Amino acid sequence: MWERVNELVRIRNLYKKYGSFSVLRGLSMDIEKGDVYGFLGRNGCGKTTTMNIITNIIPKDEGEIILGNGRPVKVGYLPESPTIYGYMTSREYLEYIAACTNYQGDVKRRVNEVLDIVGLTKAADRRAKGYSRGMTQRLGMGAAIIGDPELLIFDEPTSALDPEGRAEVISIILSDVERVANRIGIMTNGRLAEEGYLTDILRKHGGDVIHLSVRGLTNDLKIKLLTVDYARAEFNDLNGQFRFGTDNAEETSRRLIQLLAENSAAVDTFSIGTASLEEVFRMVVGANAD
């Protein structure tokens, strides 16, 4: 870890147990003002627990959390499944949350602004009990941002939204950020296995990736492809596709082509690219599994 100029969140050696089960085992992480920080990990790895500790919803057992280098920081929080008062309209609910957060500006203007941001203007005066899950998620997001917080914490913010809605949410998150740092932390075993800028982590773990599918694949050829030199080979049974991670795509391609030719294999697809975040995530989590 290192000192950061505009540090907004500092976590050091955070521990949390539920009974005899240790969820957090010495978690340390840093978030700087302006960062859009992707907190990744398998379900149950402790992401929500970490967010709940930061927001004082639950206590920590051990460790240190410092926000804003010790100064007061206004925090907006969207849980994965927000609970909304169904008898209120969106407008009434946001006015209520603005009062709870002691918003000092023009409340009516801010509520109208937030309704527009989260796409609920047309439904502003409908009772929330008739909302879909996606609309409820949007209203929860509105509640999180109504007080103009400095730190926004979103727990699975797009889980209930359609593709168009997910794109809009990403736009909402980034609209007021002058510098998008694209930092990520990948969590396993109650700690961060990786943390840093997305481009650096992709470069470190990604390398080149070759995708290959073969028509009429035999078990003998499958074994040969999975044990090819100079590559980390995987086979996806669902789509019948091989994935080869490599630091030398040219040499790996040459060896694959030679092997395919020797076995008179009919190739359906053969492509070379760079590793995606999803692929890097699987690699990091798999390498750090219990």
Secondary structure, DSSP 8 states (H G I E B T S, - for coil): ----TTEEEEEEEEEEEETTEEEEEEEEEEEETT--EEEEE-TTSSHHHHHHHHTTSS--SEEEEEEGGGS---EEEE-SS----TTSBHHHHHHHHHHHTT--S-HHHHHHHHHHHTT-STTTTSBGGG--HHHHHHHHHHHHHTT--SEEEESSTTTT--HHHHHHHHHHHHTT-SS---EEEEEETTEEEEEEEHHHHHHHHT-EEEEEEEET--HHHHHHHHT-TTSEEEEETTTTEEEEEES-HHHHHHHHHHHHHHTT-EEEEEEEEE--HHHHHHHHHHHT--
